[in-house]
Amino acid sequence: MQEKKQTVHLLLLDPSLNDAEHTISVLRNDGKATRAHRITSEEDLQESLKAQSWDLLIAKREDQELTYIDCLDAIKAHSLDLPLIAILDDFDEAEHVAALQKGARQVVLAAHETVQLYAIRRELEDHADRRKRKSVELQLRDAERRCNSLLESSVDPIAYIIEGMHVFANKAYLELFGYDDLDDLICIPILDAIASSSTSAFKTFLKQAEGPDALDTPVSVCIERADGSEEMVAVSSSLATFEGDACLQLVMRPQVDAELEAKLKKISREDLLTGLYNKSYWMEQLHVFIEQIMQQKAHGFVMYIQILDLARLKESLGITGTDTLLASFATLLREHKGAHSTLGRFSDDSFVWLEAENSQDHVQKLASTISQAAEKRLFDISGKTAQVRVAIGLLRLNENSGTTETVVSKAIRASVYAIERPEASRQGGQTAPNVYMYNGLDFEDSDKTIDDYMAMLQAALDDNRFKMLFQPIISLQGSTDGYYEAFLRMIDNEGKEISPSDFLPVETEPRLATKLDRWVILQNVKSLSSHRSKGYSSRLIINITGHTITDDTFIDWLQKALTAAKLPGESLVFQVAEADVTEYLLQAKEFSTQIHKLGCQLALSRFGCALDPFKTLDHVEVDYVKVDGSYTEDIQKTAEAREAFYAMVDKLKDQSKMVITPLVENATVLSTLYQAGVHYIQGYYLQAPTTEMNYDFAEGG
């Protein structure tokens, strides 16, 4: 799926157009792509609320016909989840309280611009979380329906138990106990279905099943059927929920089948080399434990233990010797395992440890003990002596820990931090090097300054750690013209590709921004020149920042670059974001004039986010308009959004603009775009960005 920069859909109630534009500019400078609409009347408000979904409404308290109170009333009338931030000129406690009572999520003074920004950030995050929660709740209900269907049809006898009483049983379970109807079994204590000879063992099993010492293997018990006959079965358990309540799921199987299953299950859970749990099963156990934490039934910690320099050891010991070393290291870990410890092998050189029911002080001392024991242990590997060093990342688990993947990722980051910042290992109770307890403050991106970003970008330029990708832009009207958009990627220290949204700060230093733009242009000019020398007539769309628009020396430099590459100007289209053109309108007008003299063309990207997007086109000569990607999503949701999109495209075509629609990720949207008269489309449904310009436009077009 194509990487998306989420667009904020913003409603503004502000009597001043300039102030409204300033609010949008503040959000964009904060890195938020924003599509805004300024409310002008009661009718406009009602139509806006009906037309589409919005993320936030910012309303100023002014003596005007329409007030924020009217907006709150309209939101309630439509039963919308739309947070409103009320902006007051002066602090009045009575009005402040009244606004909150009426339903405003935040009340901020107009003079406190920084406070406004933090309030906006918080409301957008909360709104996104509420949407995500609703989506997850729908998925959960769907999953529960499917699970219930599978339970009913399962050949395994399954029952749900709450406080020792049956609350659900499937058909196979009823047949096992000799009941015809679920109503005959409901509210019968599970102990009444167990033969007296197994009652004591089953009570112990139930107690363990609901605690941290739950057994991994089935337990043999003798059940008593409705007719008084008995049969030996193997019972396994797991924690579950039934109609929103925590319960215990019991699965009963014939004894012979259970023994075979137990053996197979043991094999499937173990890492064959070390005998510890394998990654898959350990992650399952972590997931179950996190669910218990969410129910406030447990607390604990995760340790990520990485053997350092295993590659060097492998060169010395060989593959067989390394396997022996890893098995011996697993034995060392077992020596420190407690009653509430769950160990697993995570990868070739790393192990994971779930420690329940212990204090932070205990876990830190345990980690330090393991680190010291590993350094002191001399491993005898076929006559050779080997020593290992480890880095251990610790993480406290709580209700905000997140998914299992997030938990492990944080523990891994902690282990890396322990190596990179050895002084941190000496803080917070650690007594050994390379042991570190995760602290979110140490990983906050907000600590990075603009200078840090600039240094990172300069280092990447110096080390040649940038690369270009190309994505085709395809005609929807039958043209075989070949267009590609060039995308910049940075390669991090681990060899992973990073997109500009992750490495370019909003406030990029102008000289470095123009330097990076020129590097991108030079690379693309070389690539396009080579591509066209093979007989292709492709054109390339190159993204540039707003700083290049204001660079007086750029046009002369570009002319020399085109001449040196023997590349015609018409082969290049320079693409600038609508927000940058709006901010540097006079410079953008002159820039457009100059590049057209060179034969190049100009594209405007993320179009339609400004309060009056067509106003920009009145001043700047633009050849192509790429609408904001949020329109592609919106037109698939409501008829009103489609009609508004059709009107916008018609207006652009009336001005002789070529319209490009991005983020095309499925076939269903193509008919809508074709009916709208869009000229070109772009997206992962057609082709993802690649390192080569190799799309067959004759076939695809």
PyMOL commands that set and color helices and strands:
alter all, ss='L'
color gray80, all
select helices_A, chain A and resi 17-29+42-51+68-77+93-102+113-153+171-177+182-184+190-193+196-209+255-269+279-294+310-335+360-376+404-420+422-426+440-443+445-447+450-462+500-503+510-532+546-549+554-565+569-571+578-583+585-597+613-617+629-634+639-654+668-676+697-700
alter helices_A, ss='H'
color red, helices_A
select strands_A, chain A and resi 7-13+33-38+56-60+84-88+106-109+158-162+165-169+219-224+230-242+245-254+300-307+341-347+350-356+379-381+384-386+390-397+435-437+466-475+483-491+497-498+539-543+572-577+601-607+624-627+658-661+680-681
alter strands_A, ss='S'
color yellow, strands_A
deselect
rebuild
show_as cartoon
